[in-house]
């Protein structure tokens, strides 16, 4: 037990010392495993995990979904999604912020990355909101919050990593993320309406679009809607596995970018290089996290903790509440990937032993991570916006995300105490 706590403390220390996440987790896992057994098994563990991860067919879902998102970003779909959302919502008070949140949800459905969603939508929606006199707090808050939907609405890279680490059905995880993702969208829209109700001058209404303008805007995103239907519908309909769906999505998105003539040969090369670089980082992190997980499992930490819980007759619901609070606290100091890879090896066996559904727990983890993306002092989505919008102060953005953070707290409470919200679609479809 003490070895596990020392290992976790060492991992935290290395991460705070700005050692790359993959190296921090891998080094702690390797040294810890070697000290508990011997160095020969530790070296064998490194070789086996690296080989099995690189050659694992199911892990190809990661680079394929990343490639799909990059092709669609290059095709410029973010502007079309924003145009559709604005056509239907722009005439309302706070309508541009509502449109931004809705466009973020749509872009998340084909991107899978919170950081990419926030950075892209900042470039698309911020000029329009400033043109109509929106307060920077509401404008940046809606972008930062909307961007967090990228790690929950499928395809989600974080859900994929969680599924791989815990051997949980990725298709079922995608289904479980749908309703909580839509709840997040509704909660953010209610937050916008509350802010503009209290301070109407922060988000003045825009012009109302005609029926013809709305129809024209919808025509601009038919291909994206079709792609989402093919990829997600194919998974749930049993036509292909998530890995095959990722390949189909990447191929169609490539054709989409070519047909729209938005991608030259140099852009094509840039997309491939960027996708390969991002995928390599993901694989390195996953290998390091698996080594760390092997070390934690060997120490028997989860068994000792479960025996401690049983001996004190603590309520399983109390344990879940404590775990959620830990995630919220960690969100103040760690970025999302670090949180998931550090904590899932520790908490997941405990959740399974307590009899909770691993699919439900995956959604709770991801929503908790979403909240961390907005929580000071780290709030990585806030700092992404700060880099894209250097003329807006960090304090302004944090003040802007406060109402959205409250909406997220309400959502995590609902998901924690009403698991059926997350499990309805997986049970229906699988």
N, C-alpha and C positions, 0 to 999 in steps of 0.2 A: 504493500500500500504506500509506504513512504517513498519507494522508488518512483512510483507513478507521479506523486505530487512534485518530487524533485524534477522529474522529466518535464512536466507541464510548466513549472516555474522556469526551467532553462529555456523552453521553447518561447515563452513570453519574453524573457530577457533578450533573446536573439532577435525576435521580431521588433521589439522596441529599439534595439540597437541598429535597426534598418538592415539586418541581414535578410537577403531574399527569402521569401516564405518557403520555397521548395528546399533550399539548403538548410534553413533553420529546422524544419520538421524532419528532414532526412538525417541530418547529423545527430539530432537528439535520439531519433529512433534507432539509428545504427549503434551509437555508443551505448545507449541504454540496453539494447538487446544483447550487445557483446558483453557488457558487464554482468548481466544476469545469467548468460549461458557461457559462451566462449567466443573468441573472435572468428573462428572458422565458420560456425553457423551464422554469425552476423554477416560475413561476406557472402555466404551462400544466399541469405535472405535478400540482400541487395541485388544480386544477379538474378534471382528468381522473380522478384517483383518487377524489376526493370524489363525483363524479357516478356513476362506475362502481360504487362501493361501495354508495351509497344505492339505486341502481336495480337492483342485482344480485338477480335472483330467488332464486338459491341462498342468498343471505345471509339470507333471511327465515326460514331454519331456526333462527337464533339467537333472535329474539324469540318464536317459536312454542314452542320447547322451554322457554324461560324462563317463558312464560305457563302452559304445562302444569304445570311444577313448582310455580308459585305457587298454581294452583287446587287441586292435590292437597295442598299444605301447609295451605291454608285448610280443606280437607275433613277434616283431622285424621288422616290415614292413619298418621302416625308412631306414634301410640299403639297402633293395631291391629297394626302390624308388630312393635312391641316386645312386645306381648302374645303374639303367635304364637311369637316367638323364646323368650320366657320360659317358655311352656308346654312347650316341648320341651327346653330347656337349663337352666332355672332350678334344677333339683334337683342339678346338678353343683356341685362346688367351683369357685368363680369363675363360676357359672352366669349371674349377672346381667351380668357383663362380657362373657361369651360371647354372651348375648342382645343386648347393646348393639351389639357388633360386627356380628352377623348382621342386626340391624334397620337399622344404618347402611348395610350393603350393599344391603338391599332398598330403603331410602329413596333411596339414590344412583341406583338404577336408574330412578327416575322424577323425580329432582330435577336431577341433573347438576352440582351445586355442592357443593364440599367445605365451604365456609364455612357455607352454609345447613344442610347435614347436621349439622355439629358443633354449631351453635347450637341447632337444633331438638331433637336427641337429648339434649343436655345438660339441657334443660328437662323432657324426658320420663323419662329413665332415672336421673338423679342423685338425685332424691328417694327412689326405690326402693332404690338401692344404699346410701344413707345409713341408710335404715330398717333394713336387714339388717346394718348394721355393717361395710360395706366401707371399706377404707382409701382415703383421697382420692387417693393416688397411682395405685392400680389403676383406680379409677373414672374419673378424669379422663384417664388414659392411654388407656384403651379407647375413650373418646368421641373424643378428639383423633385417634387413629389410625384408628378406624373412619370418621371424617369424611373422611379423605383418599381413600377409595374413590370419592368423589363425582366426581372428575375423570377416572376411568378407566372404570368400569362405564358402558356406554352407557345413555342419551344423555349424552355428555360435552361440555360447552361448550369445554374446552381442545382436545379432539380435533377438534371442528368448526372452531375457529380454525386449528389446524395444517393441517387438510385444505384450507381455503380459501387459506391462505398458500402452500401447496406444490402446490396443484392435485392433491391426492391423494383418491382415492375415499373419501368419508366413511363409506359403508356398510361398506367393507372395514376402515376404521379401527375402527369400532364392533365388528366381528367380532374384530379383533385384540386388542381390549381385554378380551374376555370371560374367557379363560383366565388371563391375568395378574391380572385383578381377583379371580378366584376363588382364585388362588394367594395374593394378598394377604390375603384373608379367612381362608384356612387358616393362613397364617403368623401372623396376629394372634391367632387362637384358640390356636395352640401357645404363643404368648408368654404368654397368660393362664394356660394350664395350667402353664407353667414357673414363673411367679410364685407361683401358689397351691400348687404342689408345694414350693417353697422356703419359703414363708411362708403356711401354711394359714389363719392368722387374718386375712389381708388380703382374702380373698373366701370367706366361709362359704357353705355350700350352703343353698339355699332349699327350699321345700316341693315335692314332686313332684306334678305335675298329673295328673288322671285322664284317661282316654281321652275322656270326654265334654267335659271342659274344653278339651282340645286340638282336638277337632272344632269346638267353638264358636268358638275363637280363629281357626281356619282360615276359617270362614265369614265372619269380619269383613274378610278381605283378598281375597276372591275377585275383587272388581272391579279391585283394583290388579294382581293377577296376570294378569287378562284384558287389562287395558290394556297391560301390558308385553308380553304375547304378541302383541297386535295390532300395536303399534308396531314392535317389533324383528322379530317374525316376518314382518310385512308387508314390511319392508326386505329381509330375507334371502330371502323367498319371491318377490321380484320384483313384488309387488302394487303398490307405490308407492315413490317416491324418498324419501330422508331428509326433504326439504322437505315433501312430501305427508304423510309419516308424522308429522311435527311438527304439521301442521295437524289431522290426525285425532286425535292425542293431546290437543291443546289442547281440541278440541271435546268429546271424551269426558270429559276431566277436569272440564270445566265442568258437564256434565250430572251427573257423579258428585257434585260439590259441591252442586248444586241439589237432587238427590234426597235427599241426606243432611241437608238443611236446616241446613247449617252456614254458609251464606253469605247475608247480607242484602245489600240493594242497596248500602249504604255499603261493605261488604266487597268487593263486585264492583268498585266504582269504585277502591278502594284497590289491588286486584290489578292492574287495568289500568294505573293510574298507576305502581305499583312496577315492573311489567314494562316499561313504556315508558321509565322512567328507567334501569333496568338495561340495556336494549337500546341506548339512546342512548349510554351510557358505553362499551358494547362496540363500537359502530360507530365512535365517536370514536377509541378505542384502535386499532382495526383500520386506520382511515385513516392515523393517525400512524405505525403500524408499517409499512404499505405504503410510505409516503414514505421512511422510514428504510431499508427494504429496497431501494428503487430507488437510493438513494444508495450503499449498500454494494455493490450489483451493478455500478454504474457505475465504482466504483474498481477493480474487478477483483481484490478482495482474495482471493476464494476461488481464483482461477486462480493467483495468486502463491503462495498457501500450498500449493496442490497441486503446483506446480513445485518448491517447496522440499522437500516431502515426497518427491517422486519422485527428486530429485537425491541425497537422503541414503538412499534405499532403506529407508525406515521401513516396518515391517509395518502393513498396514491395521488389524489387530486392535489394535496398539499405539495407533494414532490414535483408534480408537473408545474405548479405555480412557481415554485422556487427556481426550476430550470428556466422558465420563461423570464423571470426577473434577472437571472444570471445573463441571459442573452441580451436583455435590454441594457444592462450595465456594461457588458462587453462591447455593445454597439457604440458606446461613448469613446472607446479607445482603440478599437480594431476595425479594419475594413472587412467586408462581407465574406470574402473567400477564406480569410484567416479564421474567422469565427466558426464557419462550418467545418473546416478541416481539423481545427483544434478540438472542437467539442463533440462532434458526432461520434468519434470512436469511444468517448467516455460515456455519453448519455444514452446512445442507442441501445446497447445491451440492457441497460437498466429499464428503458421503456418497454422493451420486448418482454423482460422478466415480469414486469408489472401487468402485462397483458394488454397494453395499448396497441393500437394499430400503427404500424410503421409508416403507412401512407399519410395518415393524419398527422403524425409527428413531423414528417417531412414538410408539410405545409406550414405547421406552426413554426418550425425552424426558419423557413424562408421568409415568412411574414415578419418574424422577429428581426431577421437580418435586414429586411426592407426598412424597418424603423431605425435600425442602426445607421442606414445610409443618410438619414436626416438629423441624427442626434449629435450635438456638439460634445467634445471639441473636434472629433474627426469628421463625421458627416461627409463621407467622400463625395456624394453627389453635389453637395454644396461647394466643395473645392473644385470639382469639375466645372461647375458654372462660373466660379471665380476666375478660372483660367480662360474660359471662353469670353467672359464679360469682365475684363479687368477694371472697368470704370465703376463697377458695383462693389460695395464693400462686403466683406464676409458677414459682418453683423447684420447688415440689411437683409441678406439672404436667409440667415438663421431666424430673424424675426418674421420673415415672410413664410417660412415653412412651419411655424408654430401651430397654426390652425390645422394643417394637414397632419402634423404629428399627433395631435389630439384625436383626429379621426382614425389614425392607425392604432392608437391605444384601444379605442372602442372595438375596432375590428379584431385585434388579437385576443381581447377578452371574450368576444363572441365565439371565435374559432376554438379557443381553449376549453370553454365550458359547454359548447354545443358541437361536438365532433361531427355530427350528422351533416353539417354544412359542407365540410370538406369531403365526406365519404359518400354523399348521395350519388354523384356521377360515377365514381369508380365502381360502386356496387351495382349501379344500373347497367353499365357498359361492360364490366368485366366479371 
